[in-house]
């Protein structure tokens, strides 16, 4: 289990590195480089628009790779998704800017971002299911949380590279070629990920399925549509909180408050380090007390913290901003540490790869794709952007309501009947 979980964590970290490095670049440099004819605010909105395309593609990737996972096994999904995401990320680093090829530049950026999202949409389902379905029921939450540490590691890798480049290069050098280096590094990471995953064995639960779904998506839509919508709504707050902290706040603080980008990256990264380190602890609590109580607590904490978070961010003071980010990340991980065990337990094995991944990635569209765009639009003017806090509080309350309507899937119940819990 340790070898399997570690390989899943490493692969997920690499794929999320690819995804996050784009978000950081969108916040820092892509607007003026690819949309120079726009005003600064409009350029940022356009850059975040290409960022959002990756989230729109993720549910489509879930359908495509979920079909493969439910029909042919979880393991092939891991290889194909890693190749697609890694190749698209390297290509982003090679795209000429608007000054060189004109309108073709942002179009290529859009296409490659779509391919990134397509690959990541398949990655989560494959990595999580392969780990969760190998794990003993009484420790499923703990082992399944390993892939959930991957996003934190990927974020730290992406922003660590950006931080080093930002601190060592001049603004002109960073805008000219420095921002491309993290994208090129994705190629090396993809090769490492493929090496780690080549020896993984297929999920035992998949091998026990006698009657595979012919069209998994059709079964999910017909029999589990309510569950998909509830899980998407439930997860939207986690996505919104995470990308508010890691993407929008970076743009807002550097452009509007004049905070040094190196300082801002350090504040965000420190909060993410704590989040990643505490993920297994939250997962152990999920194994002990259940998935649903932690999800309810995390979404409630998010709803209560959004106004203080925005107020602390608006000060521009590093320690205050870090404290705001830290509490937000703790609320986030209280929910998302157990999700990797919770979602698979909600779906029957024959459609689990499609159903769990589609619900997970639809939540990304609702929370992750829209938040940087909406927050940028709401944060106009010189005042504290309380509209952003109100928006995020509303999403957190939506998630709280959806989690309240979902059933518990304690490990004992999941073992007693491998059937959908709701």
Secondary structure by P-SEA (a helix, b strand, c coil): caaaaaaaaaaaaaaaaaaaaaaaaaaccccccccccccaaaaaaaaaaaaaaaaaaaaaaaaaaaaaaacccaaaaaaaaaaaaaaaaaaaaaccccccccaaaaaaaaaaaaaaaaaaaaaaaaaaaaaaaaccccaaaaaaacccaaaaaaaaaaaaaaaaaaacccaaaaacccccccccaaaaaaaaaaaacccccccccccccccccccaaaaaaaccaaaaaaaaaaaaaaaaaaaaaccaaaaaaaccccccaaaaaaaaaaaaaaaaaaaaaaaaaaaaccaaaaaaaaaaaaaacaaaaaaaaaaccaaaaaaaaaaaaaaaaacccaaaaaaaaaccccaaaaaaaaaaaaaaaaccccaaaaaaaaacccccaaaaaaaaaaaaaaaaaaaaacccccaaaaaacccccc
